[in-house]
Amino acid sequence: KNKTKNRPYNSAAHTFFMANPEHMEMQQNIENYRTMAGVEALQLVDLEARPHLESYSAGVKHYEADDFELAIKYFEQALREYFSEDTECRALCEGPQRFEEYEYLGYKAGLYEAIADHYMQVLVCQHECVRELATRPGRLSPIENFLPLHYDYLQFAYYRVGEYVKALECAKAYLLLHPDDEDVLDNVDYYESLLDDSSDPASIEAREDLAMFVKRHKMESELIKSAAEGLGFSYTEPVRWEIPFQLFLMGRVPSGVNVEGAEVHGLSMGKKSSPKIDRDLREGGPLLYENITFVYNSEQLNGTQRVLLDNVLSEEQCRELHSVASGIMLVGDGYRGKTSPHTPNEKFEGATVLKALKFGYEGRVPLKSARLFYDISEKARKIVESYFMLNSTLYFSYTHMVCRTALSGQQDRRTDLSHPIHADNCLLDPEANECWKEPPAYTFRDYSALLYMNDDFEGGEFIFTEMDAKTVTASIKPKCGRMISFSSGGENPHGVPVVGRGQEMCPLPVLQERIQADEVIAILDREQQGKHELNINPKDEL
């Protein structure tokens, strides 16, 4: 009875969380449901899940487990469902349409112009189905390269089960959208070398389902672009056919070699490369300041664009900042007033650099200490900019000092984290193995840094994980003067396990709060005598 009663609520919570993976309270609710008697993981069903996306996810999971027979089954099922839903999506476009550019009450056109307008509206709607079907419920952005990825997985899966003709058909299908992909071109040559004498490689063509789709898609695209010029409306292609990673074979097996014993190198989804970063990745630049100790680079931290440094703060500076923290921190500051923004089991107190400077100017805390907060954040920015060898200036989006305190009586049998696994500039979706770069994530951030001031607490390690939000790739113990910095995207999911008590200062990548802090510093630098009135509105810190 309890199982039946709980199922609708659990599924509703799970459905909401699938569309809102950044919602920490719902994540906590789901964890509580999982621990309730009689509630099984199978009961957590996404009520808005789309069949082809669910089948695709199942195919990926079986592929990761090297169960290629089942992976093929689910990827083929996903394709059947995809093309069925594509037909339905296009049919729903056959009706009244409206262009946002037109005010129809004042719209005047001849018969032929009106017919052309309506036809193009229908065509644009149908052409957008490719984006619609690649977008998970609740998301704004589609999965990049979604449809071609089915064939990329299938070409390798069919190879692994010995069906070389089907592997070749899928590889050639993938090349319809990526004709210059050298890795898959090599695969085609390799698969052809595996065919028996009765098979003519030239007669094996790309999968017909994708061939027909691509032909129609390209024709529609050309027609829409031509019409856009003639009818005067703007149009952007709904998806980008990009290659976030490849599944490929390295080298060809010479004739006469037993294929079963040949060495094959493939990149499975479990070993997928990091999400695409639209800039050159470099590191190892100078640290700029004396006494700073290099600890680990990206490779040693098992990731991309990561660095761990010690002695960014001296022991004396840690004590000074720790002292000023007690005079300026407020519960919920920086978290829209929420006392426990990430977990109900800990209290969060914080203060911005502008608030520290304001208190220092008013004499409520030592001005020297308040300015140290500002200067240290500048120091961190310069270090990050130099170490990662950035060819443009980093700007601040937020500078915050925070203290996390475990609440007494609420620490037994905790299953949550002090700060759940997340990425800074995108919404981490572990189920889909994606990170969606869309609001409410801070999509404008490029790099993040955390600088610790103390270590007199239990737990509270900083951890990096894979995109599954479970597999820990690196764990870092906080201590005075230790700084961890990393690029802010889905390549660096991170979080904080259960913490006792501690502070962390976080210079991150420009909002009005930081600009005003810069203005305050400029005024203090110019001030020779007397006390100038500062026009600071505390609300600007929110």
Secondary structure, 3 states (H helix, E strand, C coil): CHHHHHHHHHHHHHHHHHHCCCCHHHHHHHHHHHHCCCCCHHHCCCCCCCHHHHHHHHHHHHHHCCCHHHHHHHHHHHHHHHHHHHHHHHHHCCCCCCCCCCCHHHCCCCHHHHHHHHHHHHHHHHHCHHHHCCCCCCCCCCCCCHHHHHHHHHHHHHHHCCCHHHHHHHHHHHHHHCCCCHHHHHHHHHHHHHCCCCCCHHHCCCCHHHHHHHHHHHHHHHHHHHHHHHHCCCCCCCCCCCCCCCCCCCCCCCCCCCHHHCCCCCCCHHHCCCCCCCCCCCCCCCCCCCCCEEEECCCCCCCCCEEEEECCCCHHHHHHHHHHHHHHCEECCCCCCCCCCCCCCEEEEEEEHHHHHHHHHCCCCCHHHHHHHHHHHHHHHHHHHHHCCCCCCCCCCEEEEEEEEECCCCCCCCCCCCEEEECCCCEEECCCCEEECCCCCCCCCCEEEEEECCCCCCECCEEEECCCCCCEEEEECCCCCCEEEEECCCCCCEEECCECEEEEEEEECCCHHHHHHHHHHHHHHHCCCCCCCCCCCHHHHC
